[in-house]
Amino acid sequence: MRASIAALAFLAPLLAHATRFEAIVSRVTDGDTVWVRPANGEPPQQVRIAGIDAPELCQPFGAQARAALARRVLRKRVVVDATGEDDWRRTVARVQLGREDVGGWMVAQGYAWSYRFRGDPGPYTGEEARARSARRGLWQGGAELPRDFRTRHGPCATP
């Protein structure tokens, strides 16, 4: 019995992040981060859209990526399927607008990359290949992965 209670206590923080909820997007920080107000009245949350990596705001095409995401989701009801937290304590989640996967839409339109990690090309490789082939968005030229940009230039200055 004690082992079960200890296991539940250990897993509770992990389970808290594995939630699905409706929310209104109240702010778009950049091309892969939004603030949402949960419909259940919980405090606003910063959400990092899972599976994508958009240009930094100070990087070429960063402002366009933020503007595209804002046009798509700002002040709209979305479904947030939270899977965890990142190093900056943002909720990491898939975000849906109606039946549309917002991360997939961002990549398909050429506003973000499919997030690569340790050799895994990410969940949106097909969308990325089609956007690249059609030269949509950041694929018009000069695209540089955000991690490479940060390595060369450091982080963007905070406004």
Secondary structure, DSSP 8 states (H G I E B T S, - for coil): -HHHHHHHHHHHHHHHHS-EEEEEEEEEEETTEEEEEETTS---EEEEETTEE---TTSTTHHHHHHHHHHHHTT-EEEEEEEEE-TTS-EEEEEEETTEEHHHHHHHTTSSEE--BTTB--TTHHHHHHHHHHT-GGGGS----HHHHHHHH-S----
